[in-house]
Amino acid sequence: MNTIKPGKITLSASERETLAWLKAHSSTADGHCVEVAASAVGNVAIRDSKDPNGPILVYKPSEFRAFLEGARNGEFDGLVR
């Protein structure tokens, strides 16, 4: 049984096909990194470039904006060495 949590955003197959993925210019030489795309309704989709047919996480613009602000402010710098 497939259970969807309240508030979880999902994409239909047709929505997945319309996403135009962006990859950071500083991604690794082998191209493995995180990719992001804006959905037709304005949400932000994120996937692993190594697995383009795999899971896609979808966030509201305000959630993604909060993440970007935290990244710009160095809040996640301790996660990588």
Backbone bond lengths (Angstrom), bond angles and torsions (degrees), N, CA, C in turn:
res aa  C-N    CA-C-N  psi(-1)  N-CA   C-N-CA  omega(-1)  CA-C   N-CA-C  phi
1 M - - - 1.454 - - 1.526 109.02 -
2 N 1.321 117.79 129.82 1.453 123.63 -179.63 1.517 108.87 -93.98
3 T 1.334 116.65 113.91 1.459 121.62 -178.74 1.519 109.04 -106.00
4 I 1.321 116.90 131.35 1.463 121.97 177.28 1.521 107.81 -106.12
5 K 1.337 115.96 127.72 1.457 120.82 179.28 1.524 109.80 -71.12
6 P 1.327 117.43 146.21 1.463 119.87 176.95 1.525 110.27 -57.32
7 G 1.322 116.09 136.04 1.448 120.68 178.23 1.515 114.55 85.16
8 K 1.321 118.06 -7.24 1.451 121.01 179.74 1.529 109.49 -72.92
9 I 1.326 116.05 135.25 1.459 121.06 -179.77 1.520 108.42 -98.82
10 T 1.319 116.71 128.78 1.458 120.62 177.65 1.524 109.75 -122.68
11 L 1.322 115.93 158.04 1.459 122.23 178.93 1.514 109.77 -114.62
12 S 1.308 116.54 140.94 1.464 120.57 174.43 1.526 108.48 -76.04
13 A 1.306 116.64 167.19 1.468 121.39 178.37 1.525 110.64 -59.59
14 S 1.324 117.19 -41.17 1.473 119.64 179.80 1.522 111.37 -67.75
15 E 1.338 117.79 -36.09 1.466 120.38 176.35 1.528 110.94 -65.60
16 R 1.335 116.68 -39.84 1.469 120.54 178.47 1.526 110.84 -59.98
17 E 1.330 116.68 -39.21 1.464 121.12 -177.23 1.523 112.82 -69.10
18 T 1.334 118.21 -23.92 1.464 120.80 -176.76 1.528 113.50 -89.16
19 L 1.317 118.06 -5.44 1.465 120.10 -177.02 1.519 111.35 -70.46
20 A 1.325 116.24 134.43 1.469 122.71 175.92 1.522 106.99 -105.65
21 W 1.328 115.97 103.93 1.458 122.59 -172.24 1.517 112.62 -78.00
22 L 1.331 116.32 141.63 1.463 124.24 176.70 1.520 109.05 -117.52
23 K 1.323 115.20 141.12 1.462 121.13 178.99 1.527 107.60 -126.58
24 A 1.316 117.27 141.58 1.462 121.07 -179.99 1.522 110.67 -63.06
25 H 1.332 115.77 142.47 1.462 120.70 177.17 1.522 111.57 -62.48
26 S 1.320 116.68 -24.63 1.463 120.66 -178.52 1.525 112.85 -91.76
27 S 1.334 118.19 17.35 1.466 120.51 179.09 1.528 108.94 -65.14
28 T 1.314 116.79 163.24 1.461 121.37 -175.87 1.522 111.43 -65.30
29 A 1.324 115.98 159.56 1.466 121.70 -177.15 1.527 111.98 -58.34
30 D 1.324 117.29 -32.62 1.468 120.04 179.77 1.530 112.02 -82.50
31 G 1.339 116.99 1.20 1.458 121.41 174.37 1.511 115.66 82.95
32 H 1.323 118.70 4.95 1.462 120.77 -178.34 1.514 110.26 -83.66
33 C 1.298 114.87 119.68 1.456 120.27 177.60 1.522 109.17 -168.44
34 V 1.300 114.96 -171.41 1.459 121.90 175.83 1.521 107.52 -92.11
35 E 1.324 116.22 139.69 1.458 121.81 176.11 1.527 108.52 -116.43
36 V 1.325 116.23 148.35 1.465 121.35 178.45 1.525 109.66 -127.61
37 A 1.321 115.47 153.69 1.465 121.37 178.03 1.521 108.51 -151.29
38 A 1.323 115.80 149.44 1.462 121.19 174.12 1.521 108.16 -91.96
39 S 1.325 116.36 131.53 1.463 119.76 178.20 1.525 109.29 -82.42
40 A 1.315 116.18 168.01 1.465 121.81 -178.25 1.524 112.24 -60.93
41 V 1.314 117.73 -27.07 1.467 120.55 -179.28 1.525 112.11 -98.47
42 G 1.340 117.20 10.82 1.454 120.78 173.65 1.513 116.26 93.96
43 N 1.314 119.10 -2.50 1.459 120.34 176.20 1.518 109.57 -75.46
44 V 1.328 116.63 167.02 1.457 121.69 179.78 1.530 108.39 -112.69
45 A 1.330 115.17 126.34 1.461 121.72 179.69 1.523 108.83 -103.74
46 I 1.342 116.62 144.37 1.469 122.66 -179.48 1.522 108.17 -133.25
47 R 1.352 115.88 137.13 1.461 119.94 177.13 1.526 110.08 -145.13
48 D 1.311 115.88 166.56 1.459 123.94 175.30 1.521 107.43 -88.36
49 S 1.329 117.93 123.36 1.465 120.72 -176.61 1.525 112.83 -63.66
50 K 1.334 117.75 -23.28 1.476 120.61 178.23 1.528 111.53 -71.14
51 D 1.320 116.70 -19.40 1.462 121.80 -175.03 1.532 110.04 -132.51
52 P 1.346 117.62 67.01 1.465 119.87 -174.50 1.523 114.93 -62.33
53 N 1.314 118.22 -19.92 1.466 121.09 177.69 1.520 112.03 -98.37
54 G 1.326 116.09 4.63 1.458 121.34 -177.65 1.521 112.39 -85.52
55 P 1.318 115.29 -160.43 1.460 120.59 -176.44 1.529 112.78 -62.78
56 I 1.311 115.11 148.42 1.460 122.63 175.21 1.526 106.79 -125.18
57 L 1.325 115.70 126.95 1.457 120.70 174.37 1.523 107.79 -92.68
58 V 1.314 116.87 137.55 1.469 121.06 -177.32 1.526 108.56 -124.39
59 Y 1.334 114.92 130.90 1.457 121.18 -178.18 1.523 111.03 -126.11
60 K 1.310 115.38 151.61 1.458 121.59 172.88 1.529 107.79 -68.87
61 P 1.333 118.31 151.97 1.468 120.52 179.41 1.532 113.11 -53.93
62 S 1.330 117.44 -40.34 1.473 120.00 -179.20 1.524 111.39 -63.89
63 E 1.333 117.65 -35.67 1.460 121.39 178.60 1.528 110.60 -67.88
64 F 1.325 116.40 -44.63 1.459 120.22 -179.70 1.530 110.66 -67.85
65 R 1.335 116.90 -38.85 1.464 121.49 176.56 1.531 110.59 -59.29
66 A 1.331 117.51 -41.78 1.466 121.69 178.83 1.527 110.58 -64.17
67 F 1.334 116.95 -39.96 1.461 120.12 176.78 1.530 111.00 -63.04
68 L 1.330 116.93 -47.21 1.469 120.73 -179.98 1.522 111.41 -60.49
69 E 1.313 116.85 -41.43 1.462 120.39 178.20 1.525 110.68 -61.84
70 G 1.329 116.48 -43.18 1.459 120.44 177.87 1.528 111.68 -63.14
71 A 1.333 116.45 -40.13 1.464 120.22 178.55 1.527 110.67 -65.23
72 R 1.311 116.97 -43.36 1.472 121.01 178.70 1.523 111.49 -62.85
73 N 1.326 117.00 -32.63 1.464 121.56 -179.01 1.527 112.94 -87.03
74 G 1.330 117.59 3.10 1.463 121.05 176.71 1.508 115.25 79.85
75 E 1.335 118.26 14.52 1.456 120.97 -176.74 1.526 113.55 -65.04
76 F 1.333 118.52 -19.56 1.456 121.39 -176.87 1.526 112.68 -111.75
77 D 1.330 117.19 5.13 1.463 120.90 -176.40 1.519 112.94 -58.21
78 G 1.321 118.06 -30.35 1.460 121.61 -179.76 1.518 114.14 -70.32
79 L 1.342 117.92 -9.48 1.463 120.74 -178.96 1.526 112.70 -79.91
80 V 1.329 117.29 -21.52 1.465 121.21 178.88 1.512 109.45 -122.28
81 R 1.296 114.56 145.43 1.473 119.66 -178.75 1.487 110.45 -112.87
